[in-house]
Amino acid sequence: MNPVGSKLIPVTAAQLPGLNTLALSTARVDYALGGINPPYLHPQATEILTIIEGSLMAGFVTSNPENRLINRFLQKGDIFVFPIGLIHFQRNLGNGKVIAIAALSSQNPGVVTIANTSFGSNALIEAEVLAKAFQVDKELVDELQAHYYKAENNSSHEVRFEQ
């Protein structure tokens, strides 16, 4: 498991060349008790999540100006759709582990993890810009950047993935 309590095993054309040109990919996601898949988006794919074992809270936020939260408590056998390009997340609120399978409408869906991208880019975004954007003190941004920059640039994988 990664530091946020989830493990993602992707299956894209990079791992399975037979998927090349089929416009799809998939992933298995395991969640520890209390584990999350932190807010992220796929710029090039819609995601369909199917719960194989356990129960999970899943949600996404619609685009500006509404920014409406759509979320559901999912149980074994339930399916939830995350529209292309919208920020979404999952959290294990159940009593045990959760296993889910994600299907994506692209062989290269891309992934943008909001915290990692905002605070851990390879050349840091100016703290003043992020402080104004998130409406927080610059000191908090400095602390977050120190944490995420170290995690992103001193490891062989993204914080949300385990290879």
C-alpha positions as CSV (number, residue, x, y, z in Angstrom):
1,M,0.0,0.0,0.0
2,N,1.1,3.6,-0.6
3,P,1.1,6.3,2.1
4,V,-2.6,7.1,1.6
5,G,-3.7,3.4,1.9
6,S,-4.3,2.3,-1.6
7,K,-2.5,0.3,-4.3
8,L,-3.1,0.7,-8.0
9,I,-2.1,-1.9,-10.5
10,P,-2.6,-0.4,-14.0
11,V,-3.1,-2.4,-17.2
12,T,-2.6,-0.1,-20.2
13,A,-1.1,-0.6,-23.6
14,A,2.3,-0.1,-21.9
15,Q,1.8,-3.2,-19.7
16,L,-0.3,-5.2,-22.2
17,P,0.5,-4.2,-25.8
18,G,-2.6,-6.0,-27.1
19,L,-4.6,-3.1,-25.8
20,N,-2.9,-0.8,-28.4
21,T,-5.5,1.0,-30.6
22,L,-8.5,-0.5,-28.6
23,A,-9.1,2.8,-26.7
24,L,-9.3,1.2,-23.3
25,S,-7.3,0.4,-20.2
26,T,-8.1,-0.9,-16.8
27,A,-6.7,-1.1,-13.3
28,R,-7.2,-2.9,-10.0
29,V,-7.3,-0.7,-6.9
30,D,-6.9,-2.1,-3.4
31,Y,-7.9,0.0,-0.4
32,A,-6.8,-0.6,3.1
33,L,-9.2,0.2,5.9
34,G,-9.6,4.0,5.8
35,G,-7.5,4.2,2.6
36,I,-8.2,6.7,-0.1
37,N,-7.5,7.3,-3.7
38,P,-6.9,11.1,-3.4
39,P,-8.5,13.7,-5.6
40,Y,-7.4,13.2,-9.2
41,L,-8.6,13.4,-12.8
42,H,-8.1,11.7,-16.1
43,P,-7.7,14.3,-18.9
44,Q,-8.3,11.8,-21.6
45,A,-10.8,9.2,-20.3
46,T,-14.0,8.5,-18.5
47,E,-13.6,6.0,-15.7
48,I,-16.1,3.3,-14.7
49,L,-15.4,1.8,-11.2
50,T,-16.8,-1.6,-10.1
51,I,-16.7,-2.7,-6.5
52,I,-15.5,-6.3,-6.3
53,E,-15.2,-6.6,-2.5
54,G,-16.1,-4.3,0.4
55,S,-17.7,-0.9,0.4
56,L,-16.4,2.5,-0.7
57,M,-17.4,6.2,-0.8
58,A,-16.8,7.5,-4.3
59,G,-17.4,11.0,-5.7
60,F,-16.6,13.7,-8.2
61,V,-17.0,17.4,-8.5
62,T,-18.8,19.0,-11.5
63,S,-17.1,21.8,-13.4
64,N,-17.2,25.6,-12.7
65,P,-19.3,27.5,-11.8
66,E,-21.4,24.9,-10.0
67,N,-18.6,22.8,-8.5
68,R,-21.3,20.3,-7.3
69,L,-20.2,17.2,-5.3
70,I,-21.8,14.0,-6.6
71,N,-21.0,11.1,-4.3
72,R,-22.3,7.7,-3.4
73,F,-21.7,4.9,-0.9
74,L,-20.9,1.9,-3.0
75,Q,-21.1,-1.8,-2.0
76,K,-20.0,-5.1,-3.7
77,G,-21.3,-5.2,-7.3
78,D,-22.0,-1.4,-7.5
79,I,-20.7,0.6,-10.4
80,F,-19.9,4.4,-10.5
81,V,-19.0,6.6,-13.5
82,F,-16.5,9.4,-13.3
83,P,-16.8,11.7,-16.3
84,I,-13.7,12.6,-18.3
85,G,-11.7,15.5,-16.9
86,L,-13.6,15.9,-13.6
87,I,-11.8,15.7,-10.2
88,H,-12.8,12.5,-8.4
89,F,-11.8,10.4,-5.4
90,Q,-12.6,7.2,-3.4
91,R,-12.4,6.5,0.4
92,N,-12.8,3.2,2.2
93,L,-15.4,3.8,4.9
94,G,-16.2,0.2,5.4
95,N,-15.1,-2.4,7.9
96,G,-12.4,-4.1,5.9
97,K,-10.4,-4.0,2.7
98,V,-11.9,-3.0,-0.6
99,I,-11.0,-4.2,-4.1
100,A,-12.3,-2.4,-7.2
101,I,-11.7,-2.6,-10.9
102,A,-11.5,0.6,-13.0
103,A,-12.2,0.6,-16.7
104,L,-11.1,3.7,-18.7
105,S,-12.2,4.8,-22.1
106,S,-8.6,5.4,-23.4
107,Q,-5.5,3.3,-23.8
108,N,-3.7,6.4,-22.4
109,P,-6.1,8.0,-19.9
110,G,-3.5,10.1,-18.2
111,V,-3.7,10.9,-14.5
112,V,-3.4,14.2,-12.6
113,T,-3.3,13.8,-8.9
114,I,-4.3,17.2,-7.5
115,A,-2.0,17.4,-4.5
116,N,1.0,15.9,-6.2
117,T,0.6,18.2,-9.2
118,S,-0.1,21.4,-7.2
119,F,2.6,21.0,-4.6
120,G,5.2,18.5,-6.0
121,S,5.9,19.7,-9.6
122,N,9.5,19.2,-10.7
123,A,9.9,23.0,-10.8
124,L,7.8,24.4,-7.9
125,I,4.9,26.8,-8.6
126,E,5.5,30.0,-6.7
127,A,4.1,29.6,-3.1
128,E,2.4,33.0,-3.4
129,V,0.4,31.8,-6.4
130,L,-0.7,28.7,-4.6
131,A,-1.5,30.6,-1.4
132,K,-3.8,32.9,-3.2
133,A,-5.4,30.1,-5.3
134,F,-6.1,27.9,-2.2
135,Q,-6.7,30.9,0.0
136,V,-4.2,29.8,2.7
137,D,-1.1,31.2,4.3
138,K,2.2,31.0,2.3
139,E,3.7,29.0,5.2
140,L,1.3,26.2,4.7
141,V,2.1,26.1,1.0
142,D,5.8,26.0,1.8
143,E,5.2,23.1,4.2
144,L,3.1,21.2,1.6
145,Q,5.7,21.9,-1.2
146,A,8.5,20.6,1.0
147,H,6.5,17.4,1.7
148,Y,5.3,16.7,-1.9
149,Y,8.4,17.9,-3.7
150,K,10.5,15.5,-1.6
151,A,8.1,12.6,-2.2
152,E,7.8,13.3,-5.9
153,N,11.5,13.9,-6.7
154,N,13.1,11.3,-4.4
155,S,11.2,8.2,-5.3
156,S,10.7,6.0,-8.3
157,H,6.9,6.3,-8.3
158,E,4.1,8.7,-7.7
159,V,2.8,8.9,-4.2
160,R,-0.6,7.3,-5.2
161,F,0.9,4.3,-7.1
162,E,2.8,1.3,-5.9
163,Q,4.7,-0.5,-8.6
